[in-house]
Amino acid sequence: MLEALASSERESPLSYQVIARKWRPQSFDDVIGQAHVTTPLRNAIRSDRIPHALLLSGPRGVGKTTLARILARCLNCENGPTDEPCGTCDGCTEIISGRSTDVQEIDAASRTGVDDIREVIESIRYAPSPGKYRIFVIDEVHMLSKQAFNALLKTLEEPPPRSLFVFATTNPESIPFTVLSRCQRYDLRRISAQEVA
């Protein structure tokens, strides 16, 4: 019995992945119950009319960050911009694994200050490489300080070409109107148990 315990301790522990990450949608087709968001995003990609700033709002767990990652893959896929990314090219695999230099995810809940936003503003000046777009996904954007929003405002008014901000929030009412007015807003909603099944 002790030998069995000792051998089980030497083996690597079981890897567990939460259901939300295991079954995270990888394309717009996989996103359920949010057609009011996926359809206009697909149309924007198809017509080459991609906005420079998007606001995805809704309760926790409805797919805001997931949609931002899908959009990033659509724009930086080697076959794209396309509304159906291949998922196998270098651009897609780097975004999936979180290694892409052109897609930066920032957690505004822990990086709320003006200095954090200044870093983003400095890095957005550089052209995308090797991808086609520089994409900044700012999660929980409502947590940014007033000074951070003010620092971001000028860049939102005159963004560099081939750059995109995707803001995700559970509390859009806390975002200043000056920022809201410069974003295309999409409100995601919870899906029913029937749709989940």
N, C-alpha and C positions, 0 to 999 in steps of 0.2 A: 504494500500500500504506500509506504514512504517513497519507494522508487517511482511509482506512478505519479505521485505528487511532485517529486523532484523533476521528472521529465516534463510534466505539464508546465512547470514554472520556467523551464528553458525555452519552451515553444513561445512564439510571439502571441500576445493576447489577441483575442478575437477582435477584428476591426468592426466597429459598428458605425453605420451612417444613418443619420436621422431620415425619416421618410421624406420630408420636404426636399432634402438634398438628393436623395436616391432617385426620386421620381420627378426632379425638376424638369420642366419643359425645355426642349432644346431648339424648338422652332415655333413660329407663330401658329402652325397647325396643331401643335401639342397644347397650346394654351386654351383652357376650357372656360367658357362663361364670360369672356372679356372681349367679345367680337366688336363691341363699340369702341374699343381701343386698338385692337390688332388690325382691323380693316383700314382705318385712316392712316396708321403707320405704314402698312403695306402700300397703300396708294401713294403716300409721300415718297417712298423709295422708288416705286415704279415710275412716277412722274418726275423724279429728280428734283423734288421740292422739299428737301429735308430742312426742318426748322433748325435754328441755332441753339434753341433752348426748349426743353420739354419739362413739364412738371407732372409727375405721376403721383397721385395721392390716393389714399384709401387706408382701411384698417390693416393691421399686421397680418402677414401671411397671404395676401391676395395676389402677389406676383410682381410687385413694383420693380425690385432689383432684377428679377428674372427677365422681365420685359426689357430692361435696360441692357442686359447682357445679350439677349437675342438681337436687339437692334444694333448693338456694337458688332456682332458677328455678321449681320446682314451688310453693314457698311464696309467692313474690312475684309470680307471674304475675297479670295483671289478671283472668284467668278463674278464679283459684284462691283458696285452695290446691287444687291439682289434681295428680294423678299424671301428667298429660299436658300439660305447659306448651305454650303456643302457639308460642313462639319468635319472635313478631313484635311483641308489645306492648312498650311502653317498658321495663317491668320486666325482661323477658327479654333484650332487646337490650342494656340497660345491664350486666346480669350477664355476658352473653357477652363484651362488650368490656372488662369490668373497670372500668367507670365507676360502678357502683352505690354509693351512699352507705350503703345498708343492708346490703351484703355486704362484709366486710373480710377479706382474706386476709393472714395474718401468717406470715412464715417464722421459726419459732422457732430455726432453726439460726443465724441472724444476729442475732436479737433475743431473747436468752436471759434478760435481767435482769428484776428485780422492777419497775423503772421502766417497762419496756415493757408489762408486764402491768397496771400501774396505769393506763396510758393506755387500755387495753382496758376495764378496770373503769369508768373515768370515762365512756367513750363509750357503754357499754351501758345507762347510766341513761336515755339519751334514747330517746324513742319512735321507732319506725320511721317514716320519711317519705321518699319517697311510698309505699314498700312496706308489706307487712303484717307482716314479721318483720325483726328485726335478727339477722344471722347472722355469726358469727365463725369463720372457717376457720383453724385454727392447724396449719400443716404442720410435720412433724418435731417434734411436741410433746414428745417425750422429751428434747429438748435443753434445755428450760427448766431454770433453776436451782432448787434446793430452795426458796429464798425466793420465787421466782416462783410455784411450785406452791402454796405456803402462802398467798400473796396471792390466788390464784385460787379457793381452796377455799370461802370464804364466799359468793362469787358463785355457785359451782356448787351450793351447798346451798340458796340462796334466790334463784334467778334472777328478773329482772324478767319480767313477762308479755311474750309475743311475742318472746322472745329465744332464740337457739339457738347452742350451741357445737358445732362439728364439729372433732374432733381427728384428725389423720392422723399415723401413725407407722409406721416400719419396725421399731421396737424397743419393744413395749409393756411388756416386762419392766422397763424403766427408769422407768416412770411409777409414782409412789407409789400404794399401794393406796387411800389416802383419795380420790384422784382417780378411779381406776379404778372404785371402788364407786359412784360417782355418774354413771357413763356407761353407755349401752347400747353394747355392744361387738359389732362385726362384723369377722370375719377374712376378708379377701379372699385369694384364691389365684391362682397363675399358671394361665393357661389352656393347654391342650394345643395343639400345632402343628396338629392336625386342626381344632380350633375356630377357630384363627387363619385357616386356609385357607378 
